Amino acid sequence: VQLQASGGGLVQAGGSLRLSCVVSGSVFRIYDMGWYRQAPGKQRELVARISSGFSTNYADSVKGRFTISRDSAKNTVFLQMNSLKPEDTAVYLCDARRGFNDYWGKGTQVTVSS
């Protein structure tokens, strides 16, 4: 299973970005998908997850600002990020999980300037 994240960049506080993560090499719809982030000097943290059945959960810090979604026709999971804050600056990574198997892609950098 391969995952490719994209869509990061530099944005001013209050702005928006939309991240994408394309999954290849397996059947996308069977995986629970997630977005995580890791800032310099900090541990990786959960941002949002969406199950194969489209149930979602979010970190408290992003509730009401970020939306995770998935498109099976495109084998892609999205993260719409609105009202971005400088503290959202991090490398964002996506994962695909099924049972004991957990696959990760390389991250995409998000930088929010104040």
C-alpha positions as CSV (number, residue, x, y, z in Angstrom):
1,V,0.0,0.0,0.0
2,Q,1.4,3.4,-1.0
3,L,0.2,6.7,0.3
4,Q,1.0,10.1,-1.3
5,A,0.1,13.3,0.6
6,S,0.0,16.7,-1.1
7,G,-1.5,20.1,-0.7
8,G,0.6,21.7,1.9
9,G,2.1,25.1,1.7
10,L,2.6,28.5,3.3
11,V,-0.6,30.4,4.3
12,Q,-1.4,33.4,6.5
13,A,-3.3,32.9,9.7
14,G,-7.0,32.7,9.0
15,G,-6.4,31.1,5.6
16,S,-7.3,27.7,4.3
17,L,-5.6,24.7,2.8
18,R,-6.9,21.4,1.5
19,L,-4.7,18.4,1.9
20,S,-5.1,15.2,-0.2
21,C,-3.8,11.7,0.3
22,V,-4.0,9.2,-2.6
23,V,-3.8,5.5,-1.8
24,S,-2.6,3.0,-4.3
25,G,-1.8,-0.7,-4.3
26,S,-4.9,-1.9,-2.4
27,V,-8.6,-1.5,-2.0
28,F,-9.1,1.9,-0.6
29,R,-12.6,1.5,0.8
30,I,-11.6,-1.2,3.3
31,Y,-9.1,1.1,5.2
32,D,-9.7,3.5,8.1
33,M,-7.9,6.6,7.2
34,G,-6.3,9.3,9.3
35,W,-4.4,12.5,9.3
36,Y,-1.7,13.2,11.9
37,R,0.8,16.0,12.3
38,Q,4.2,16.5,13.8
39,A,5.7,19.9,14.7
40,P,9.4,20.3,15.4
41,G,10.3,19.0,18.8
42,K,6.9,17.6,19.4
43,Q,5.3,14.2,19.3
44,R,3.1,13.1,16.4
45,E,-0.5,13.8,17.2
46,L,-3.9,12.8,15.7
47,V,-5.7,15.5,13.7
48,A,-8.6,13.5,12.4
49,R,-9.7,10.1,11.4
50,I,-12.4,8.7,9.1
51,S,-13.5,5.1,9.2
52,S,-14.3,2.8,6.2
53,G,-17.9,3.5,7.2
54,F,-17.4,7.2,7.1
55,S,-17.5,7.8,10.9
56,T,-15.2,10.7,11.9
57,N,-13.4,12.0,14.9
58,Y,-11.2,15.0,15.5
59,A,-8.7,16.4,17.9
60,D,-10.2,19.0,20.1
61,S,-7.8,21.6,18.8
62,V,-9.2,21.4,15.2
63,K,-12.9,20.7,15.8
64,G,-15.0,23.2,13.9
65,R,-12.1,24.2,11.7
66,F,-11.0,21.1,9.9
67,T,-13.1,18.5,8.0
68,I,-11.9,15.1,6.9
69,S,-13.6,13.3,4.0
70,R,-12.9,10.5,1.6
71,D,-13.7,9.7,-2.0
72,S,-13.6,6.1,-2.9
73,A,-13.8,6.8,-6.6
74,K,-10.5,8.8,-6.3
75,N,-8.9,6.5,-3.7
76,T,-8.3,9.8,-1.8
77,V,-8.8,11.1,1.7
78,F,-9.0,14.9,2.2
79,L,-8.4,17.3,5.0
80,Q,-10.0,20.7,4.6
81,M,-8.4,23.1,7.0
82,N,-10.0,26.5,7.6
83,S,-9.2,29.3,10.0
84,L,-5.6,28.2,10.2
85,K,-3.5,29.2,13.2
86,P,0.3,29.5,13.6
87,E,0.1,26.5,16.0
88,D,-1.2,24.4,13.1
89,T,2.2,24.6,11.6
90,A,3.6,21.0,11.2
91,V,4.3,18.2,8.8
92,Y,1.0,16.5,8.1
93,L,0.9,12.8,7.4
94,C,-1.8,10.3,6.4
95,D,-2.2,6.7,7.3
96,A,-4.3,3.8,6.2
97,R,-5.2,1.2,8.8
98,R,-6.9,-2.2,8.8
99,G,-6.5,-4.6,11.7
100,F,-2.9,-4.8,12.7
101,N,-1.7,-3.3,9.4
102,D,-0.9,0.4,9.4
103,Y,0.6,2.2,6.4
104,W,2.1,5.7,6.3
105,G,3.0,8.1,3.5
106,K,5.5,10.9,3.5
107,G,4.2,14.1,4.9
108,T,3.4,17.5,3.5
109,Q,4.5,20.7,5.2
110,V,2.0,23.2,6.4
111,T,3.3,26.5,7.6
112,V,0.9,29.2,8.9
113,S,2.4,32.7,9.4
114,S,1.0,35.1,11.9
